[in-house]
Amino acid sequence: MTFKEATAASDSFRWLLDVRSKWREDFSSQASPYLALLPPSTHPHILAYHFTKDRAMSLGSALVKYHAVHLTTSLPYTSIVISRDPTTQKPVYHSPLPSSPSLTFNVSHQAGLVALIGSAGPPCRNVGIDIVCVNERNDLERLASSESGKVGGIDDWVDMHAEVFAPAEMQDMKTWTPPPPSPPRSSGDTRLLLEQRLRRFYAFWALKEAYIKLKGEALLAPWLKEVEFRNVRVPSPVDGGEGSAASNRGTDVLLHTSRDVEVWFRGKLVTDVKMELKAFESNYMIATAVQAFERVLEKDGKDHDGSRDTAFEKGDVFPDFQVLDLEEFQRSSRGQ
């Protein structure tokens, strides 16, 4: 499906880029063809990172952002100016011409994967995205050894992040137990329970991050503990096919995706934001937040009284992720 076909089918789009094995031997020479695609003003930020893996994710993040604007506007990468929304301070592209398309987007990267959600308009949706890697820092092994002595175990891990989560979320993460397995497993399989509880913690973390990024805030937002996620169903890991971003194609969408999450703020249900939590491979989860239009504009840019955000009402705001490859950026720069 082409970009135009995808944006015609949905007013938003989602991409995934895998840079886990890219530019690892000699970043300066291997990455230079891709750095050359971007405006020179972006280079110092990318090269400021000490570790190659961090440079790779920073470069990947810049590529998907400029690629999104390029496909939306047909401008070459080096002519694109990405600014900050004056209200939310989120990156955004505003065309200098009223009749030209604009774009809102949000990017997240973790452990070598880069995820983007974009909304081309007018009108543009308010969006947020976050990707987590459950065991990137070998948390499971550390917690498993701590649990044996009950010092620094999973409950203490949750308590360390008390400034981020609502009291009910803290209680959920501490007391949640999975349904009994069928067939029953041995009573000594405590490691699996710990793994599931750690995964649940990261599910709440990703949801919180995606929501506050939609709002244009950070983890220092004063209302963090007043936002509560209920009915959280953690999607099952996708087993097999590790190390390739294409490995999730054809997987069971219902098994590996959760869209039942409710957002509550100060005791009231938030009805203008929908959340999705999607599993990728065995260790990654991606949370996406999408907001309804405050007022619905047609493609001609005019406000039509009585219009309804039917896509949001029907839940058609979470398009499938398209897996990008690096050659796509090179082809795009050549006009192919």
Steps between C-alpha positions, in 0.01 A plus 500: 500500500637842406513791742217677317287187512570454871415858593188486286384193694580655840576851618808372684790262428749299705851387416762274655872514419752243626856633544621235745769374263564819301819710483669303778852454355586854390217745560670798334546330165202263501246761610633791291270432199199526732628802691546670163125470438421716803544875554849571643336659805392151615851348494644638829212356703540156343880492533494628859419149626801303618377147432439381146165342591374838625625679189325239287166554675537878482576483128211258445265734685604795287463300179143390572396855597639662187375213286148553634507870413655424161225256405234738627630809318736371224768737634860373500632410843749788508226758433281385788477709816357319801389737775349477847134551573483816712249345739625143546862542383459181298680471163264589214511602138289801402493592134559871429215480247145470640391259225796262544497196728623506859613215720499408867711206610664334795805273512634255756808281495626230731755219473556547126138542386349830386122551491310793348137602483401786272182681406488696176249778456332731525369402740780328695440277798676533830705179540752336730706180488742314725699180458644298788731201517406294803836341572746737333703553817468141619241611755351153523822339618561773756145480633509119506803504726343771718168316530672203663586723796199728461731804507481725197242273338217587262296690761801716585555551127147634466543722809807659342268650236226619734530858373383387154201277573159550658438313829258261327761421234759430770253267672426325171867434424568372851199271539426380146530128443457324165217253446590138581681337206341211319637241536631589849873558529726409787472713810867591465448700183537830685725644231214501250279690745775754559546542125127563455492756781802681359332505160189649659709776659644592160154494344384765748822694439454502121135606529591785734782618270284491187224696670723775637677526163161550336442780750843649431614458857784305660535266796524812716140597423329589831188299413676169432356321803150626416494310169397138552482215253235239565407172335862449392544174311865433424543351150671163485860490377559408138718190517761427236645710222716711730724760346296584193242776486310302240445212742163630621331493161213257496481460877173467689383862539253421778755305701775758470304826511294660777260789441286459811694749712301776667653837590372668817598847616408626845234232531333564163518286187691671218290452187704692240814281515537139386796281596651191344767265634670270252759227555803469275723193522540365853637808676353812337168677545377812320236728650313744277273787607265676256271792576169587337477817296377798697308599189478300181635654180458353157793463262418841350595653834152633568312453823179307441244547774358176628792289376603211723835338552369170372844341464566559869154382599548174308856454630654525152792708624762228546627407153731201469868568549698519176852363537752729331845414373793736456496475123158662502659827609758481222236416239283784622785748476549396137132554428427131450 
